[in-house]
């Protein structure tokens, strides 16, 4: 989950293939609750989470190109990755 003040400050790497991992850097993430993360509107599997970093696997159902990244029920901050 995400707190009211959660924010994604960066995503790395900016390009990743389906099945690859991306790291969301920011603040306000709740590491005690498994964050809901989506990439391009598809659920992404969370493999690691702290209050400042979440690592997810890029879903296999994505088409190529930029994809919005969202964390929690509301966007902490949508970014193209």
C-alpha positions as a printed Julia matrix, in Angstrom:
81×3 Matrix{Float64}:
  0.0     0.0     0.0
  0.96    3.62   -0.24
  0.7     6.38    2.34
 -0.97    9.69    1.52
  2.44   11.29    0.94
  3.94    8.5    -1.2
  5.82    9.54   -4.29
  7.85    7.8    -7.0
 10.96    9.89   -7.62
 12.69    7.67  -10.18
 12.46    4.36  -12.01
 15.44    2.28  -13.07
 16.17    1.04  -15.57
 13.99    3.2   -17.8
 13.74    0.36  -20.33
 13.0    -3.26  -19.48
 11.68   -6.32  -21.29
  8.78   -8.46  -20.11
 10.0   -10.6   -17.21
 12.74   -8.08  -16.36
 12.87   -6.19  -13.1
 12.47   -2.48  -12.49
 13.11   -0.57   -9.28
 10.82    2.23   -8.14
 12.63    4.74   -5.93
 10.73    7.23   -3.79
  9.3     7.71   -0.34
  6.17    6.93    1.65
  5.76    3.31    0.53
  4.42    0.96    3.23
  6.82   -2.05    3.29
  4.59   -3.99    5.72
  1.79   -4.26    3.15
  2.44   -5.77   -0.25
  2.16   -2.84   -2.64
 -0.12   -3.06   -5.65
  1.97   -2.04   -8.62
  0.95   -1.91  -12.27
  3.02   -1.33  -15.37
  1.06   -0.31  -18.43
 -2.16   -1.18  -16.62
 -1.06   -4.78  -15.96
 -0.33   -6.08  -12.43
  3.38   -6.39  -11.68
  4.75   -8.91   -9.15
  6.47   -7.21   -6.19
  9.65   -9.05   -5.14
 11.03   -6.54   -2.63
  9.65   -3.48   -0.83
 10.9    -0.9     1.66
  9.62    2.58    2.51
 11.91    4.0    -0.21
 12.24    1.25   -2.82
 10.01   -1.33   -4.55
 11.32   -3.92   -7.02
  8.82   -5.44   -9.45
  8.82   -7.83  -12.39
  7.6    -6.34  -15.68
  4.38   -8.12  -16.75
  4.56  -10.36  -19.83
  1.32   -8.97  -21.36
  2.78   -5.57  -22.29
  3.33   -4.27  -25.78
  6.53   -2.35  -26.48
  6.88    1.36  -25.81
  6.32    3.7   -22.89
  4.15    2.4   -20.04
  2.67    4.2   -17.04
  3.85    2.87  -13.68
  1.42    3.1   -10.77
  1.77    2.05   -7.15
 -1.15    1.56   -4.78
 -4.84    2.07   -5.48
 -4.14    5.67   -6.45
 -1.1     6.85   -8.37
  1.76    7.74   -6.08
  3.1     9.29   -9.25
  2.53    7.96  -12.74
  5.64    7.79  -14.88
  6.45    6.42  -18.28
  8.97    3.62  -18.14
